Amino acid sequence: IISLREKRYSSMKALKFTLSGNTAFFKVSSVNSNCYFTYGNIHKPALLGIFGAILGYSGYMNQTSSYPEYYDKLKDLQISIIPNRRNFKKKIQVFNNSVGYASKQEGGNLIVKEQWLEDPSWTVYVMISNEESEKLADHMIHRRCAYIPYLGKNDHPADIHDISYVEISENKELGCMINSLSPYDGINFDMSEATFKYEEFLPIRLDSELNQHELQKFILTDAIAEDAKMAVYKAEDKNIVFC
């Protein structure tokens, strides 16, 4: 017996949009001396922060439970990320932080060095599978936003455009390229004729006790996927996986 809730989401639909900006900074928390480094791509926890800003959910400042409100409400969203270029350029930026508490040096001035992504752009898919994903899609389709979204920090405003609904269907016959970032252990690739491969450990979720990022290894390649331990979906002319 299929419940009414299951029937409601049986059509396999996703929200699709392009996310871009002039610069972006997704801090690698394990390195914090001399220079701050960025991950090479946006990751799921950062996207959930953007979605929380759009929906008006509170963050760490008003946290009353194990997770910030935005993460608690949105952590079950299924998201797929396609980088619109194989590699984004990175550049070290040097600037002054002159607020009084920034540095113990005389004058309270702190020289900050950060590595920024230049001209990043991603195509993002969010599976419409629950009430929160429906609410997010409605806000984005109708261009409603409670707070200004940014790419990692408020120095990097986010541009969200080309928003639409798309039909998706499970691709049970592989032998194709996977266009999205994929969990490294979720897809088996034939690398014999690959021309490029990007691998990186990216944040995938928050630890409930420490509110720190848990990392997972991801891969992006033009190699052919031989078999998969997770569902692969067809979205228009792209093959994607959701995490």
N, C-alpha and C positions, 0 to 999 in steps of 0.2 A: 504494500500500500504506500503510495507516494503522498506525502503531506502537501498541503496547500503551499507551505513555505518552499518546499523542494520544487514544486511545479513553477513557482514564481521565478526561480532562477535557473530553469532548465534550458533557457534559450541560448546560453553561452554568448554573452555580450560583454564588451569591454569599453572602457573610456580610454581614448587615445589623445595625446597632446604632445606638443614639442616644448621642451624646457631648455632655455638657453640664457646666456648672459655675457657681458664683456669679460668678466673674470669670475672665479669661484675659488673657495678655500674650504676644504673638508679636512679638518685637522687630524693628523696622525698623533694620537694621544701618547704613544710610547716614546716620542722624541720631543723634548721640550727645552733643550739647551742650545744656545747660539742661534739656532734657526728653527722655525716651525715649518713642518712639511705637510703637504696635502696628499690625500689619496688621489689616484689617477682618474677616478670616476665618482659620480654621485652614488650613494648607497641607500639601502632601504630606510634605515633610521633617519637619514637626512631628508628623504622624501616624505616620511611621516611627519617630520617637523614642518615642512612646507604645507602639507595637507592640514595639519592642526592650525596653522596660521590662517589658512583660507576659511576654515570652519569656525574659528574663534575659540578653540580650546586652550586652556591654560597650560603652562609649561612648568619648569622646575621651580620657579619662584613661589608658586602656590600649590606645590605638591603636598598631598595629604595621604597618599597611599604608597604602595610599593613602586608605582610608576607615575610619571607626570600624566595629567589628564589626557593630553593628546595621544600619548603612546598607549595608554590603557584602552582607549576607545578604538584606535586604528591599527593596533599591532597585528590583527588577523587579516588585514588587506593583502590580497595577492597581487604582486607588482612585477612587471617585466621592464627591463631597461635596455634600450638599444643606443649605444654611442653612435652619433652621426659622423664621427671620424674615428679612425683606428687609434690615433694617439692625439691627445691634446698637448699643446706646447705648455711648458712650465717655466716660470720666471721668478727669480728671487726679488722681492720688493723690500726696500728699506725705508722705514718711516719713523717718526718720533711719536711717542705716547707721552704727552706732557701733563696728564692729570696728576695731582699731587701724590696719590698713593701708588703710582705705577712703578716707581723705582726708589730705592734707598740712596741713590746717588744724589750729590748736591744739585739742588734745583728741581729734583723730582722728575727728571726727564729720562725716559727709557727708550733706547734705540731698538726697534723691533725689526726682525728679519722674518719674512714669511714667503713661502713658495706658493704662487697662485697659478691656477689653470687659466689659460688665455683662450677666449672665444669658445667656451665649451657649449655643447649642444647634444641633447638626448631626445629620443622618442620614447615616451613612457606609456605603458598600458596598465590599467588597473581593472582587474576582473570584477564585473558587477555580480557579486555573490552574497551580499548581505545589506542590511539597512544603512550602515555607515558608507559603504561604497556607493549606494544610490544617492545618499545625501551629498557626498563629495561631488559626484558627477553632476548633480543638479546645480550646485553652487558654481562649478566651473563652466558648464554649458551656458549658464545665464550670467557669467562674469561677475559673480558676487564674491567678495573677499573681506573678511573681518580685519585682518592685519596684513601688512606688506610682506610677501614672501621673499626670501633671499637665499642665495646659494652658499650656505655655510656660516656666513657672518653678515651683519647688516651693511658692510662695505660693498656687498656684491648683490645688487638687486636682481631678482629673477624675472625673466620674460617668459610668459606662458601664452602660447598661441596655437593655432591649427587644432582646436579642440573639437572632438567629434566622438560619436559612438561607432563602434565597428563590431561586426559579427566575428566570432572566433569558433574554431572547431578543432577537435583533437586530431593530430596527425599521427596515425598509427603506423604509417609506412615511412621509415626514415630514409637514409641514403641522401641526405640533404644537408645544407649548411644551416647552422643555428645562428640567427642574426643577433640575438640578445646575449647579454652577459649570462653565463650559465655556471651553476655550482660545479666545481672541478670533478667531484666524484659522482655527479648526476648523469653525465653524458660520456660515452666512449667514442672518441674520435679516431679516424684514420688519418694520421699526421703525415703520411708518405708524400702527399702532394700539396701540403699546406704552404702558403706563402707568407703567412704572418701568424703570430700567437702572442696574445697579451695575457698575463697571469698576475693576479694580485690578491692578497688577503684583504677583504673588505668587511666592514661591520655589517652584520645581518640582523642582530637583535640586541636588546638591552638585558643585562643580568638583573634579575628582580631584587637581589640583595644589595648590590653595589652600584646599580645604575651605570655600569660601565659597558662598553660595547663588547659583544662577543664576535669574533672574526670567523669568516669562512673563505676558503680559497675559491676564486672565480676565474673563468677563462673566457676569452673571446678569440675566435679563430675562423679562418675560412676553410678549415678542414671539414671533411664530410663526417656527419654523425652516423656511426654504425648501429649503435643501439643506445637505449636510454633507461635509466632507473627511475625516471620521473616523466610526467606527462609533457609532451611537446604539442604546441598549438599552432594552428595556421591562422594568421591575422593578415588579411589581404594577401600580399605577396611575400610576407615575412614568416619565418618559423621562429617561435619564441618559447621560453619557459618562464613560469611564474615562481616567485619565492615569497 
